[in-house]
Amino acid sequence: MQRALFSRSALLAQQTAKNALLLQRLDRSMSSVTIPPPACMLRPLEVPLRYLFGPGPSNVPPRILAVGAKPIIGHMHQEMFEIMNDIKRGIQYAFQTENNMTISMSGSGHAAMECAVFNVVEPGESVLVAINGIWGERVAEIAERMGANVHRMVKTPGGYFSNKEIEQAIAKHKPVLFFLTHGESSAGLCHPVDGIGDICRKHNCLFLVDTVASLGAAPIFMDKQNIDILYTGSQKALNAPPGTAPISFNDRACHKMFNRKTKPVSYLLDMTHLSNYWGCDGKPGQSIPPHRSRCLDSSP
Ligand code: PMP
C-alpha cells in the first residue's frame, strides 16, 4: 500500500515537472507577443440584417450566401477550373456575348475599370470620355494617371449625349477608346448605347461601357450592340457579394490589347496573365496543368 502511494506520488511529481517545463516554454514563446489579441477577435462577428435600397451593395439571396460557406479548394484544382468555366459561361449569358475573353476580376468595379483602360490604352494615346456624373470623371483620371491623352465630353450630371455629338467628338479627337457609363448611379441616368458601337467601329475606336450599376437591371446586349469592352460589379443589380467584377473583351479589343508595344502599367490587372489563368488565351500556361487546355474553348 505504502509502495503504491509512493509510486503514485512519484508519477504525479514527474507530471508536474513536465507541466512546469511546458508552461515555461509556452511562456517564453508568448513573451515575444507584446500586443494582446483585441477583444473584438474573441467574440463572434455580428452583422445586422438591413434592407439595402441604393444601387449597391444590395441584399444577397440566401441561396447565394450559402455558397460562401462551401469549403475552400486550391486555385489550381481541377474543380476550381470547372467552377471558373461555369462563371465564365454565366457572364457570357448575362452580357449576351460569345466573347471567349470573358473573366471575373478579383476586386470591385474599380478593378475592372482600371483593367479595361490599362490593358487597351498605351501612354500618349488619345482617349475620349463622356462625363455626365462621377464615373466618367473617374475613368478620365485613371486614363490620365497612366499617361493617356484624355479628352472630356462634359454634360451636367444626368445629361444625355446624342450619337451625333459622340461621332463629332470621335472624329475630332481620334481616340483609341471611347468610354460611356450605361447606368450613371451618381445621377440616376440609364444612357442609351444603340448605334454608338457602330460609330466607334467606323472610326477605328474601341467602345468601353460601364454597367456596374445597371447590368441585371436594364437590358444590355454586348454583341448585338457592338460593345468592345464591357464590365460590371457583383454587388449591385446582380445581388451578389462585393469583391468580383465581370469583364469581357471582344476580338477587336483583344487585338489592340495583345499587340501593344509597352506593358500595361499594372501587373495584377495585366490581361496576359489573367486570360491565361482563366483559360481564355488558348495557351497551356506556365502553371496550368495540361487537363486545363480541354476547357479552353469557350463557347457557351
Ligand atoms: N461605376 C458605376 C456606374 C458605379 O455605380 C460604381 C459604384 N457605385 C462603380 C463604377 C465602382 O464600382 P465599385 O464600387 O464596385 O468599385
Boltz pocket constraint, residues with backbone or C-beta under 6 A from the ligand:
constraints:
  - pocket:
      binder: B
      contacts: [[A, 55], [A, 56], [A, 108], [A, 109], [A, 110], [A, 111], [A, 135], [A, 181], [A, 183], [A, 184], [A, 185], [A, 186], [A, 210], [A, 211], [A, 212], [A, 213], [A, 233]]
      max_distance: 6.0
